[in-house]
Amino acid sequence: MSTSKMIVLKSSDGETFEVEESVALESQTIKHMIEDDCADSSIPLPNVTSKILAKVIEYCKRHVEAAAKTDDKVSEEDLKNFDAEFVKVDQGTLFDLILAANYLNIKSLLDLTCQTVADMIKGKTPEEIRKTFNIKNDFTPEEEEEVRRENAWAFE
């Protein structure tokens, strides 16, 4: 694979990453920049730090490699395991990955990270969700009761 075209990505904190074009094209945002000839020497990504960009590249590389393999059953299982391990990060990193996946328009990564947050919420009471995500309850008891009445169907 050393003959493939390389793309240079530049993070918000100035770090550069040289990646194969096939990996960079996992991002629709980068794909459009390349197609529109906006990618001269490097592609600046002002909304993505080097820490998060490195994780995104790791994810994209693994998915490109898996797509290239012919043994579907093994690679699909490996990919599921990789994805499960990939999202075992602290909340701050997870939320930064969501923002990066959204900005870079990488649907599979956005779906994976958002599903992870959804799983963290599933089956929890509002109080448990607030505790999990350090959210302050700024509703008065009256406001909270009104919301419960208006959305009674959700509490059934």
SVG drawing of the C-alpha trace seen along z (x, -y; Angstrom):
<svg xmlns="http://www.w3.org/2000/svg" viewBox="-50 -27 55 43">
<polyline fill="none" stroke="black" stroke-width="0.4" points="0.0,0.0 3.0,-2.3 2.3,-3.5 -1.1,-5.1 -1.4,-8.9 -0.8,-10.5 -2.8,-13.4 -1.6,-15.7 -4.1,-16.7 -3.4,-19.5 -5.0,-19.6 -6.2,-22.7 -3.1,-22.7 -0.8,-22.6 0.2,-18.9 0.3,-17.3 -0.7,-13.7 0.2,-12.0 -2.5,-9.5 -3.3,-7.4 -6.0,-9.0 -8.3,-6.0 -8.3,-6.7 -8.8,-10.4 -11.7,-9.8 -13.7,-8.2 -14.5,-11.8 -17.0,-13.4 -15.7,-16.8 -12.2,-16.0 -13.4,-14.2 -15.2,-17.4 -12.1,-19.5 -10.0,-17.2 -12.6,-17.1 -12.9,-21.0 -9.1,-21.3 -9.0,-23.0 -6.3,-20.6 -3.0,-22.1 -0.2,-20.9 -2.2,-20.1 -5.8,-20.2 -6.4,-22.3 -9.0,-20.9 -9.5,-23.9 -12.2,-22.1 -10.2,-18.9 -7.3,-18.6 -4.3,-16.3 -5.4,-13.9 -8.9,-13.5 -7.6,-13.5 -5.2,-10.6 -8.2,-8.6 -10.3,-9.4 -7.5,-8.4 -7.1,-5.1 -10.8,-4.4 -10.8,-5.2 -7.6,-3.1 -9.2,-0.1 -12.4,-0.5 -10.6,-0.9 -8.5,2.2 -11.5,4.2 -13.4,3.2 -10.3,4.4 -10.3,7.9 -12.2,10.6 -12.9,12.9 -16.1,11.1 -17.1,13.1 -13.7,12.7 -13.2,9.1 -16.8,8.1 -16.4,9.7 -12.9,8.0 -14.4,4.7 -17.2,5.0 -14.7,5.8 -12.5,2.9 -15.5,0.5 -16.5,1.7 -13.0,1.1 -12.6,-2.2 -15.4,-3.9 -14.1,-2.8 -12.8,-6.3 -13.6,-9.1 -16.7,-11.2 -14.7,-14.3 -12.9,-12.2 -16.2,-10.6 -17.9,-14.0 -14.9,-15.3 -15.1,-12.3 -18.8,-13.0 -18.0,-16.6 -15.1,-15.6 -17.2,-12.8 -19.9,-15.4 -17.5,-18.1 -15.6,-15.6 -18.9,-13.9 -17.9,-10.4 -21.3,-8.8 -20.2,-5.4 -18.1,-7.1 -20.9,-9.5 -23.4,-6.6 -21.0,-4.6 -20.3,-7.4 -23.9,-8.7 -25.1,-5.1 -22.5,-4.8 -24.0,-7.9 -27.6,-6.6 -26.6,-3.4 -25.2,-5.4 -28.7,-7.1 -30.9,-4.1 -33.0,-2.9 -31.9,-5.7 -34.0,-8.1 -33.5,-11.9 -31.6,-12.1 -29.2,-9.2 -28.6,-10.9 -27.8,-14.2 -25.3,-12.4 -23.7,-10.5 -23.2,-13.7 -22.7,-16.2 -25.8,-18.1 -27.3,-20.6 -31.0,-20.4 -32.2,-24.0 -35.9,-23.2 -38.1,-24.2 -40.3,-21.4 -43.3,-23.1 -41.5,-23.3 -40.4,-19.7 -44.0,-18.6 -45.3,-20.6 -42.8,-18.8 -43.8,-15.4 -47.5,-16.2 -46.9,-17.5 -44.8,-14.4 -46.6,-11.8 -46.4,-9.3 -42.6,-9.2 -42.9,-8.1 -45.3,-5.2"/>
</svg>
